[in-house]
Amino acid sequence: MSISTDELITRLQRSLGETLTILAALNDEELDTPCDHICAMGGTLRDLLTHNIDHERMHAGQIFSARYYLQAMQKSEVQRLMAETLRARSELIAALIGLPAGLLDATVPNEQWTIRQMAEHTIYWERHSVDELARRRLAERLSFQPSALADVVDPIYGPLPQVDPDDHETPTPIL
């Protein structure tokens, strides 16, 4: 039995999480050590990992081309917004990779917020707006569940307001 597109996306997300966990255990010196995996093409661990990145980009391009030829482009505005949301979140996560934890709360010159506050502000407003969308506008299609991230705190607005999940009318307050 084949899996659905959504299940395939979930598998890709899970595999990415597992890969990033493994890559985080590496150190820079290890990248130039020989690697006998076929995808390293006789090179180093760095060659293996850059091959994997290029390999993924090649197949992403092939999938876009296949969608074009199959006349199955992302025509829906919702699908495009989902893809752009994923790209934006990936950029935010990528900006955090390798940042020492001790710098998350450092005062940044010419900024009023720390890096942690910037990231939590992003989560806060995403949850505030998208959870309200689910609760108020999509209640007939989705069973609204309060986010597991309901404990996020915005540096300006404080804790995320708690709302009655069964109230499909009242806007989420801005404290």
C-alpha positions as CSV (number, residue, x, y, z in Angstrom):
1,M,0.0,0.0,0.0
2,S,1.4,3.4,-0.9
3,I,1.5,6.3,1.4
4,S,-0.2,9.7,0.9
5,T,1.6,12.9,0.0
6,D,1.1,14.1,3.6
7,E,2.6,10.9,5.0
8,L,5.6,11.3,2.6
9,I,6.1,14.8,3.8
10,T,6.0,13.6,7.4
11,R,8.6,11.0,6.6
12,L,10.9,13.6,5.0
13,Q,10.5,15.8,8.0
14,R,11.3,13.0,10.4
15,S,14.3,11.9,8.3
16,L,15.6,15.5,8.3
17,G,15.3,15.6,12.1
18,E,17.2,12.4,12.5
19,T,19.9,13.6,10.1
20,L,20.3,16.9,11.8
21,T,20.7,15.1,15.2
22,I,23.5,13.0,13.7
23,L,25.2,15.9,12.0
24,A,25.2,18.0,15.2
25,A,27.4,15.3,16.8
26,L,30.2,16.0,14.2
27,N,33.0,18.3,14.6
28,D,34.7,20.3,11.8
29,E,37.9,18.3,11.9
30,E,36.0,15.1,11.0
31,L,34.7,16.6,7.7
32,D,38.1,16.1,6.0
33,T,38.5,12.4,7.0
34,P,38.2,9.8,4.3
35,C,34.8,8.3,3.7
36,D,34.2,5.0,2.0
37,H,30.5,5.4,1.4
38,I,29.6,5.2,-2.3
39,C,28.0,8.7,-2.2
40,A,31.4,10.3,-1.1
41,M,32.8,9.2,-4.5
42,G,36.1,8.3,-3.0
43,G,36.4,11.5,-1.0
44,T,35.8,12.7,2.5
45,L,33.0,13.0,4.9
46,R,32.6,16.6,3.6
47,D,32.2,15.2,0.1
48,L,29.5,12.8,1.3
49,L,27.5,15.5,3.0
50,T,27.8,18.0,0.1
51,H,26.8,15.2,-2.2
52,N,23.7,14.6,-0.1
53,I,22.8,18.3,-0.3
54,D,23.2,18.5,-4.1
55,H,21.4,15.1,-4.4
56,E,18.4,16.5,-2.6
57,R,18.4,19.7,-4.7
58,M,18.6,17.7,-7.9
59,H,15.6,15.6,-7.0
60,A,13.7,18.7,-5.8
61,G,14.3,20.2,-9.2
62,Q,13.2,16.9,-10.9
63,I,10.0,16.9,-8.8
64,F,9.2,20.5,-9.9
65,S,9.9,19.5,-13.5
66,A,7.7,16.4,-13.2
67,R,4.9,18.5,-11.7
68,Y,5.2,20.9,-14.6
69,Y,5.0,18.1,-17.2
70,L,2.2,16.4,-15.3
71,Q,0.4,19.8,-15.2
72,A,0.3,19.5,-11.4
73,M,1.9,22.7,-10.3
74,Q,1.2,24.4,-6.9
75,K,-1.7,26.4,-8.3
76,S,-3.5,26.8,-5.0
77,E,-2.6,30.0,-3.1
78,V,-2.9,27.9,0.1
79,Q,-0.3,25.4,-1.2
80,R,2.0,28.2,-2.2
81,L,1.6,29.9,1.2
82,M,2.4,26.5,2.9
83,A,5.5,26.1,0.8
84,E,6.7,29.7,1.5
85,T,5.9,29.3,5.3
86,L,8.1,26.2,5.3
87,R,10.9,28.0,3.5
88,A,10.7,31.0,5.9
89,R,10.8,28.7,8.9
90,S,13.7,26.7,7.4
91,E,15.7,30.0,7.0
92,L,15.0,30.9,10.7
93,I,16.1,27.5,11.9
94,A,19.1,27.6,9.6
95,A,20.1,31.0,11.1
96,L,20.1,29.4,14.6
97,I,22.3,26.4,13.7
98,G,25.7,26.5,15.3
99,L,24.8,29.5,17.5
100,P,26.2,28.9,21.0
101,A,23.5,28.6,23.6
102,G,25.2,31.2,25.6
103,L,24.5,33.8,22.9
104,L,20.8,33.2,22.8
105,D,20.3,35.7,25.6
106,A,23.1,38.1,24.8
107,T,22.3,41.7,24.2
108,V,22.6,42.3,20.5
109,P,24.1,45.7,19.4
110,N,21.5,47.9,17.7
111,E,18.7,45.6,18.7
112,Q,16.4,45.7,21.7
113,W,15.8,42.0,21.7
114,T,17.9,38.9,22.3
115,I,18.0,36.2,19.7
116,R,15.9,33.9,21.9
117,Q,13.3,36.7,22.2
118,M,13.2,37.1,18.4
119,A,12.6,33.4,17.9
120,E,10.0,33.2,20.7
121,H,8.3,36.3,19.4
122,T,8.0,34.4,16.0
123,I,6.5,31.4,17.7
124,Y,4.2,33.5,19.9
125,W,2.6,35.4,16.9
126,E,2.4,32.3,14.8
127,R,0.5,30.4,17.5
128,H,-1.6,33.5,18.3
129,S,-2.7,34.0,14.7
130,V,-2.8,30.4,13.3
131,D,-4.4,28.9,16.4
132,E,-7.1,31.6,16.2
133,L,-7.6,30.8,12.6
134,A,-8.1,27.1,13.5
135,R,-10.3,27.9,16.5
136,R,-12.5,30.5,14.9
137,R,-12.6,29.9,11.2
138,L,-11.9,26.3,10.7
139,A,-13.8,24.9,13.7
140,E,-16.1,22.9,11.4
141,R,-13.2,21.3,9.6
142,L,-10.6,20.9,12.3
143,S,-10.8,19.8,15.9
144,F,-9.0,22.6,17.6
145,Q,-6.4,21.5,20.2
146,P,-4.5,24.1,22.1
147,S,-0.9,24.1,21.0
148,A,1.8,22.3,22.9
149,L,3.7,25.6,22.6
150,A,1.0,27.4,24.6
151,D,3.7,28.3,27.2
152,V,5.6,30.6,24.8
153,V,6.3,34.1,26.1
154,D,6.6,37.1,23.9
155,P,9.1,39.8,25.1
156,I,6.5,42.5,24.7
157,Y,3.1,40.8,25.2
158,G,4.0,38.2,27.8
159,P,2.4,34.7,27.9
160,L,0.2,33.5,25.1
161,P,-3.4,34.2,26.1
162,Q,-5.4,31.1,27.1
163,V,-8.7,30.8,25.3
164,D,-11.7,28.5,25.5
165,P,-11.2,26.0,22.7
166,D,-14.9,25.8,22.3
167,D,-15.4,29.5,21.8
168,H,-15.4,30.0,18.0
169,E,-16.4,33.6,18.1
170,T,-14.2,35.6,20.5
171,P,-10.9,36.9,19.0
172,T,-7.8,35.9,20.9
173,P,-7.0,38.9,23.1
174,I,-3.8,40.9,22.7
175,L,-2.5,41.6,26.1
